[in-house]
Amino acid sequence: MGGNNDDACEHTRMKRVTIYTDGACQGNPGPGGWAAILVEGTHRREISGYEPQTTNNRMEMRAAIEALRALPERCDIDLHTDSQYLRNGMDQWLAKWKRNQWRTADRKPVKNVDLWQLLDAAAQAHVVRWHWVRGHDGHPENERCDVLANEAIHAGHGIGDVGLGSEPT
């Protein structure tokens, strides 16, 4: 049989965390907010933030990045998002983009490459399974994230302008 079971052993020792994320934008582009709920056993943490000029896709991505970064150790994660862009990007497109030097199948630069690279690095620190949920369909945690993201926009505060030098797309 051979082989090394270290990865399997590590996987069983990791904390299991469920994350729910959402992003919101008033105008696209416009002021945006993101939010995430992290659940581990009976522990629950809500985080959110604001950017003054962004897009909805960028806020969806930022929610996932900040949720993954909020975990101080390697975890086994089920991440739920209502963004097909985010889920498909991580599950289907990311490996191809990286092989193609961050270019799409038609050789155009990948939009939001700055955040895709941050998200890729944040996800590699964990074991992540990406799940899609229908937005605004009564899922309690998705609805709560939507409220938190919109509250962040209205409050105009949070982590502030975390722009990384690229134009919103």
C-alpha positions as CSV (number, residue, x, y, z in Angstrom):
1,M,0.0,0.0,0.0
2,G,2.7,2.5,0.8
3,G,2.2,6.2,0.8
4,N,2.1,8.9,3.4
5,N,-1.0,9.4,5.6
6,D,0.3,12.7,7.1
7,D,-2.2,14.7,5.1
8,A,-5.1,12.5,6.1
9,C,-4.0,12.7,9.8
10,E,-3.6,16.5,9.6
11,H,-7.1,16.8,7.9
12,T,-8.7,15.0,10.8
13,R,-7.0,17.2,13.4
14,M,-8.0,20.5,11.8
15,K,-10.9,22.6,13.1
16,R,-14.0,22.4,10.9
17,V,-15.3,25.8,10.1
18,T,-18.3,26.8,8.1
19,I,-18.2,30.3,6.4
20,Y,-21.0,32.2,4.8
21,T,-20.1,35.3,2.7
22,D,-21.7,38.0,0.7
23,G,-20.8,41.3,-1.0
24,A,-23.0,44.3,-1.8
25,C,-22.5,47.4,-3.9
26,Q,-24.6,50.5,-4.3
27,G,-24.1,51.2,-8.0
28,N,-21.7,49.0,-9.8
29,P,-19.1,50.5,-9.4
30,G,-19.9,52.4,-6.3
31,P,-19.6,52.1,-2.5
32,G,-19.4,48.5,-1.4
33,G,-19.6,46.3,1.6
34,W,-18.7,42.7,2.4
35,A,-19.5,40.4,5.2
36,A,-18.8,36.9,6.5
37,I,-20.0,34.7,9.2
38,L,-17.6,32.1,10.6
39,V,-19.0,29.2,12.6
40,E,-16.9,26.6,14.5
41,G,-19.0,24.4,16.7
42,T,-20.9,26.7,19.0
43,H,-18.6,29.7,18.3
44,R,-19.8,32.3,15.8
45,R,-18.1,35.4,14.5
46,E,-19.4,38.1,12.1
47,I,-17.0,40.4,10.2
48,S,-17.7,43.1,7.6
49,G,-16.0,45.9,5.9
50,Y,-16.4,48.8,3.4
51,E,-14.8,50.2,0.3
52,P,-15.7,53.5,-1.1
53,Q,-15.4,52.7,-4.8
54,T,-15.6,49.1,-5.9
55,T,-17.8,46.5,-7.6
56,N,-20.1,43.7,-6.4
57,N,-17.7,41.0,-7.7
58,R,-14.8,42.5,-5.8
59,M,-16.9,42.7,-2.6
60,E,-17.9,39.0,-3.0
61,M,-14.2,38.1,-3.3
62,R,-13.2,40.4,-0.4
63,A,-15.6,38.7,1.9
64,A,-14.0,35.3,1.2
65,I,-10.5,36.7,1.5
66,E,-11.1,38.4,4.8
67,A,-13.0,35.3,6.2
68,L,-10.1,33.0,5.3
69,R,-7.5,35.5,6.7
70,A,-9.5,35.7,10.0
71,L,-8.6,32.1,10.8
72,P,-5.3,32.0,12.6
73,E,-4.6,28.3,11.9
74,R,-5.1,25.8,9.0
75,C,-8.8,24.8,9.0
76,D,-11.1,22.4,7.1
77,I,-13.7,24.8,5.6
78,D,-17.0,24.7,3.9
79,L,-17.4,28.2,2.4
80,H,-20.9,29.2,1.2
81,T,-21.4,32.0,-1.3
82,D,-24.2,33.3,-3.5
83,S,-21.7,34.4,-6.1
84,Q,-21.3,32.0,-9.1
85,Y,-18.3,34.2,-10.1
86,L,-16.5,33.4,-6.8
87,R,-17.4,29.8,-6.7
88,N,-16.7,29.1,-10.4
89,G,-13.5,31.1,-10.2
90,M,-12.1,29.0,-7.4
91,D,-13.5,25.6,-8.5
92,Q,-13.1,25.9,-12.3
93,W,-11.1,28.8,-13.6
94,L,-8.3,29.5,-11.2
95,A,-6.0,26.7,-12.2
96,K,-6.3,27.5,-15.9
97,W,-5.7,31.2,-15.2
98,K,-2.6,30.5,-13.3
99,R,-1.3,28.1,-16.1
100,N,-2.0,30.9,-18.6
101,Q,-0.2,33.6,-16.6
102,W,-3.5,35.1,-15.4
103,R,-5.1,35.2,-18.8
104,T,-8.5,34.0,-19.8
105,A,-9.1,31.3,-22.5
106,D,-9.3,34.1,-25.1
107,R,-5.9,35.5,-23.8
108,K,-7.4,38.6,-22.2
109,P,-6.1,39.6,-18.7
110,V,-8.2,38.2,-15.8
111,K,-10.4,40.8,-14.2
112,N,-9.7,41.4,-10.5
113,V,-6.4,39.6,-10.7
114,D,-5.2,41.3,-7.6
115,L,-8.0,39.8,-5.5
116,W,-7.8,36.4,-7.2
117,Q,-4.2,36.2,-6.3
118,L,-4.9,37.2,-2.7
119,L,-7.8,34.7,-2.5
120,D,-5.7,31.9,-4.0
121,A,-3.0,32.5,-1.3
122,A,-5.6,32.7,1.5
123,A,-7.4,29.5,0.3
124,Q,-4.1,27.6,0.1
125,A,-3.6,28.1,3.8
126,H,-6.7,25.9,4.4
127,V,-8.7,23.0,3.0
128,V,-11.7,24.8,1.4
129,R,-14.8,23.4,-0.3
130,W,-16.8,26.0,-2.2
131,H,-20.6,25.9,-2.1
132,W,-23.1,28.0,-4.0
133,V,-26.4,29.1,-2.4
134,R,-29.1,31.0,-4.1
135,G,-29.0,34.6,-2.9
136,H,-32.0,36.4,-1.4
137,D,-33.8,33.0,-1.1
138,G,-34.3,32.8,2.6
139,H,-31.0,31.2,3.6
140,P,-30.6,32.7,7.1
141,E,-26.8,33.1,7.1
142,N,-26.8,34.4,3.5
143,E,-29.5,36.9,4.4
144,R,-27.6,38.0,7.6
145,C,-24.4,38.5,5.5
146,D,-26.4,40.7,3.1
147,V,-27.6,42.8,6.0
148,L,-24.1,43.1,7.4
149,A,-22.6,44.1,4.0
150,N,-25.3,46.7,3.4
151,E,-24.9,48.0,7.0
152,A,-21.1,48.4,6.3
153,I,-22.0,50.5,3.2
154,H,-24.4,52.7,5.1
155,A,-21.9,53.1,8.0
156,G,-19.1,53.9,5.6
157,H,-16.6,52.3,7.9
158,G,-15.0,49.0,8.5
159,I,-11.6,48.1,7.3
160,G,-11.6,51.3,5.1
161,D,-10.3,51.7,1.6
162,V,-8.3,48.5,1.0
163,G,-7.8,49.2,-2.7
164,L,-4.8,47.4,-4.1
165,G,-4.0,49.8,-6.9
166,S,-6.3,48.5,-9.6
167,E,-9.4,49.9,-11.1
168,P,-12.7,48.3,-10.0
169,T,-14.1,45.8,-12.6
